[in-house]
Amino acid sequence: MKNLKHRAHVLGQGLINNPGVCLVGLGSIVFYLLCIVIAGMLDTAGFVGDFAVYRSAVSEFLANRDPYVIPGSNQFHNPPWTLFLVLPFVVLPAPLGHATIIFATLLVYIYIVYKRKASLLSVVCFLLSVPVFTCLQYGQIDAFVLLGFVLPPQIGIILLLMKPQVSGILILYLVYVAYREGGFTSVIALLGPAIFVFLCSLFWFGFWPLNWITSARILSRVFWFPTLVPFGILLVIMAFWRDDGELALIAPIFLSPHVLTYSLSGVLLCMLDRPIVLFVVVVISWIAQYYLCQGG
């Protein structure tokens, strides 16, 4: 008991001597409560985002049913290991679960921009951008996908594969770099964890890629597809030629038929080292978003 009291005293003294830690902790609690309020307002207003899709898919999974065959419009389109990522959030009662994924998404985004060594202006512009806002609003997982961009590639590829339509070229680029640096041995070392996860998913969910492809057919197309596909191909060529992983992250935006606003956060991520350009792009995107909403 004395040892426990001594540890508590030491911890208390440490917090007193480091008021910044207390402020960060208090700020986190206040912000989390704000997330709960925001999520509650969305749920009260009847807003149905992708968080509801993940909740339905996890419910089917826990009931030992196929998460890719869900009655109604809440269709699940991600690889099955995505379910384990969203499981801790969707099992919580709404709006607590929605608030938690909002809070976690912001933390992940902050970690990404920190790893990218972005300036304060870039961080503010990125976090206040339309793609980040819509990602929070819909309860999407794009932040966790982009986390794979800054993690060691052996682990990062598993996260990137959760949305191959926006990260597929980057994965191919990482494979190319691994082969160039160490041949097939390095490629196997790079893809080993992802292959293991994929094989485990086949064992657990059966041959899910067939159902996944079937469910993906109903996805809507962006207005610039396939008009801008040649531009996307040009970006792919430049990415491999210039050895530029950022271009490999941007290229799928023009190659994939299904890209929504929150998936454009990867494009903004590549502008962090150009804060003025990022600021202009974010302002223009909010103006465009406003007129689109007015038109709707």
C-alpha positions in Angstrom: 0.0 0.0 0.0 2.8 2.4 0.9 4.5 1.6 -2.5 1.2 2.4 -4.3 0.9 5.7 -2.4 4.5 6.6 -3.2 3.9 5.9 -6.9 0.8 8.1 -6.9 2.7 10.8 -5.2 5.5 10.6 -7.8 2.9 10.7 -10.6 1.2 13.7 -9.0 4.5 15.6 -8.7 5.3 14.7 -12.3 2.0 16.2 -13.5 2.5 19.4 -11.4 6.0 19.8 -12.8 4.7 19.3 -16.4 1.5 21.4 -16.7 1.6 20.9 -20.5 0.8 17.2 -20.0 -2.2 18.2 -17.9 -3.4 20.6 -20.5 -3.1 18.0 -23.3 -5.0 15.5 -21.2 -7.7 18.0 -20.3 -7.9 19.2 -23.9 -8.3 15.6 -25.1 -11.1 14.9 -22.7 -12.9 18.1 -23.7 -12.4 17.3 -27.4 -13.7 13.8 -26.9 -16.8 15.1 -25.3 -17.2 17.5 -28.2 -17.0 14.5 -30.6 -19.8 12.8 -28.7 -22.0 15.9 -29.1 -21.2 16.1 -32.8 -21.9 12.4 -33.3 -25.2 12.8 -31.3 -26.3 15.7 -33.5 -25.6 13.6 -36.7 -27.5 10.6 -35.4 -30.4 12.8 -34.1 -30.6 14.4 -37.6 -30.9 11.0 -39.1 -27.6 11.2 -41.0 -26.5 7.8 -42.3 -22.8 7.6 -43.1 -20.3 4.8 -43.7 -20.1 4.2 -39.9 -23.6 2.6 -40.3 -22.2 0.4 -43.1 -19.4 -0.9 -40.9 -21.8 -1.4 -38.0 -24.1 -3.6 -40.3 -21.1 -5.5 -41.6 -19.7 -6.3 -38.2 -23.2 -7.3 -37.0 -23.4 -9.8 -39.9 -19.9 -11.0 -39.1 -20.6 -11.6 -35.4 -23.8 -13.4 -36.4 -21.6 -15.7 -38.6 -23.2 -14.4 -41.8 -21.6 -13.0 -45.0 -20.8 -9.3 -44.4 -20.8 -8.7 -48.2 -24.5 -9.8 -48.5 -26.5 -7.3 -46.5 -30.1 -6.5 -47.1 -30.7 -2.8 -48.0 -28.3 -0.1 -49.1 -25.6 -0.6 -46.3 -23.2 -2.6 -48.5 -19.7 -3.4 -47.3 -16.9 -3.0 -49.9 -13.6 -3.4 -48.0 -11.4 -6.4 -47.4 -12.6 -8.4 -44.4 -9.8 -7.5 -42.1 -11.2 -4.0 -42.1 -13.9 -5.4 -39.8 -11.4 -6.1 -37.0 -10.2 -2.4 -37.3 -13.7 -1.0 -36.9 -14.9 -3.6 -34.4 -13.9 -1.7 -31.2 -15.8 1.4 -32.5 -19.0 -0.2 -33.8 -19.7 -2.4 -30.7 -20.0 0.8 -28.7 -23.5 2.3 -28.4 -24.3 5.1 -30.8 -23.3 8.0 -30.7 -20.4 6.9 -28.5 -19.0 4.6 -31.2 -19.2 7.3 -33.9 -17.6 9.8 -31.5 -14.8 7.4 -30.8 -14.0 6.8 -34.4 -14.0 10.6 -35.0 -11.6 11.1 -32.1 -9.4 8.2 -33.2 -9.4 9.4 -36.9 -8.2 12.9 -35.8 -5.4 11.4 -33.7 -4.3 9.3 -36.6 -4.3 12.3 -39.0 -2.3 14.3 -36.5 0.2 11.5 -36.2 0.5 11.3 -40.0 1.2 15.0 -40.4 3.7 14.8 -37.5 5.6 12.0 -39.2 5.6 14.0 -42.4 7.1 16.9 -40.4 4.5 19.4 -41.7 4.5 23.1 -40.7 1.9 24.5 -38.5 0.1 26.2 -41.4 0.0 22.9 -43.3 -1.3 21.0 -40.3 -4.1 23.5 -39.8 -5.0 23.6 -43.5 -5.0 19.8 -43.7 -7.1 19.2 -40.6 -9.7 21.8 -41.7 -9.9 20.5 -45.3 -13.1 19.2 -46.9 -11.7 15.6 -47.3 -10.8 15.4 -43.6 -14.1 16.9 -42.6 -16.2 14.5 -44.6 -14.0 11.6 -43.4 -15.0 12.6 -39.8 -18.6 13.2 -40.8 -19.1 9.8 -42.4 -17.1 7.8 -39.9 -14.8 6.6 -42.7 -11.4 4.8 -42.3 -9.3 6.7 -44.8 -7.0 8.0 -42.0 -6.2 4.4 -41.0 -5.5 3.6 -44.7 -3.1 6.6 -45.0 -1.4 5.5 -41.8 0.1 2.7 -44.0 1.9 5.5 -45.9 4.0 6.4 -42.9 4.4 3.0 -41.2 7.0 0.4 -42.1 5.8 -0.9 -45.5 5.5 -4.5 -44.3 2.7 -3.4 -41.9 1.6 -0.4 -43.9 0.6 -2.5 -46.9 -2.0 -4.4 -44.8 -3.6 -1.0 -44.0 -3.3 0.3 -47.6 -5.1 -2.8 -48.9 -8.2 -1.8 -47.0 -8.9 0.6 -49.9 -7.0 -0.6 -52.9 -8.9 1.8 -55.2 -6.9 4.7 -53.7 -3.6 2.9 -52.7 -3.1 0.2 -55.3 -0.5 2.1 -57.3 1.4 3.0 -54.1 1.5 -0.7 -53.2 2.9 -1.6 -56.6 5.5 1.2 -56.2 6.6 -0.3 -52.8 6.9 -3.7 -54.4 9.0 -2.2 -57.2 11.3 -0.4 -54.7 11.7 -3.7 -52.8 12.6 -5.6 -55.9 15.1 -3.0 -57.0 16.8 -3.0 -53.7 16.9 -6.7 -52.9 15.2 -8.8 -55.6 12.5 -11.4 -55.0 13.7 -12.0 -51.5 12.9 -8.4 -50.5 9.6 -8.6 -52.2 8.6 -11.7 -50.3 9.8 -10.1 -47.0 7.7 -7.0 -47.9 4.5 -8.9 -48.8 4.8 -11.7 -46.3 2.6 -10.2 -43.6 0.0 -9.1 -46.1 0.0 -12.5 -47.7 -0.4 -14.1 -44.3 -3.4 -11.9 -43.5 -5.0 -12.6 -46.9 -4.6 -16.4 -46.4 -6.1 -16.1 -42.9 -9.0 -14.1 -44.3 -9.7 -16.9 -46.9 -9.7 -19.5 -44.1 -12.0 -17.4 -42.0 -14.4 -15.8 -44.6 -14.1 -18.3 -47.5 -13.4 -17.0 -51.0 -14.5 -13.5 -50.1 -12.9 -11.8 -53.2 -15.8 -13.1 -55.4 -18.4 -11.5 -53.1 -16.3 -8.4 -52.7 -16.1 -7.9 -56.5 -19.9 -8.5 -56.8 -20.7 -5.9 -54.1 -18.3 -3.4 -55.6 -20.3 -3.4 -58.9 -22.9 -1.1 -57.4 -20.5 1.6 -56.5 -21.1 4.9 -58.2 -18.5 6.4 -60.6 -16.8 9.8 -60.2 -17.6 12.3 -63.0 -14.0 12.4 -64.3 -13.8 8.7 -64.9 -12.7 7.5 -67.5 -11.8 11.0 -69.0 -8.8 11.5 -66.8 -7.4 8.0 -66.9 -4.6 9.0 -69.4 -3.5 11.6 -66.9 -3.5 9.0 -64.2 -1.4 6.7 -66.3 1.0 9.6 -66.9 1.3 10.1 -63.1 2.1 6.4 -62.7 4.9 6.6 -65.3 6.3 9.7 -63.6 6.1 8.0 -60.1 8.2 5.1 -61.2 10.5 7.2 -63.4 11.1 9.8 -60.7 11.0 7.4 -57.8 8.2 9.4 -56.2 5.9 7.6 -53.8 3.7 10.7 -53.5 2.8 10.6 -57.2 2.0 6.9 -56.7 -0.4 7.9 -54.0 -2.1 10.6 -56.2 -2.4 8.5 -59.4 -5.2 6.2 -58.4 -7.5 9.2 -57.9 -7.6 9.5 -61.7 -7.6 5.7 -62.4 -10.3 4.5 -60.0 -14.0 4.8 -61.0 -15.0 5.1 -57.3 -13.3 8.0 -55.4 -15.3 10.0 -52.9 -14.3 13.3 -51.2 -12.8 11.8 -48.1 -10.4 9.7 -50.2 -8.8 12.9 -51.5 -7.1 13.4 -48.2 -4.1 11.5 -49.6 -3.7 14.1 -52.3 -3.6 16.8 -49.7 -1.1 14.8 -47.7 1.3 15.1 -50.6 1.0 19.0 -50.4 2.1 19.3 -46.8 5.5 20.6 -47.8 3.8 23.3 -49.9 1.7 25.2 -47.3 0.7 28.1 -49.5 -0.5 25.7 -52.3 -2.3 23.6 -49.7 -4.0 26.7 -48.3 -5.2 27.8 -51.7 -6.5 24.3 -52.6 -8.3 23.9 -49.3 -10.0 27.3 -49.7 -11.1 26.5 -53.3 -12.4 23.1 -52.2 -14.6 24.7 -49.5 -16.0 27.2 -52.0 -16.7 24.4 -54.4 -18.3 22.3 -51.6 -20.5 25.3 -50.6 -21.8 25.7 -54.2 -22.3 22.0 -54.6 -24.4 22.0 -51.4 -26.4 25.0 -52.6 -27.0 23.4 -55.9 -28.2 20.2 -54.1 
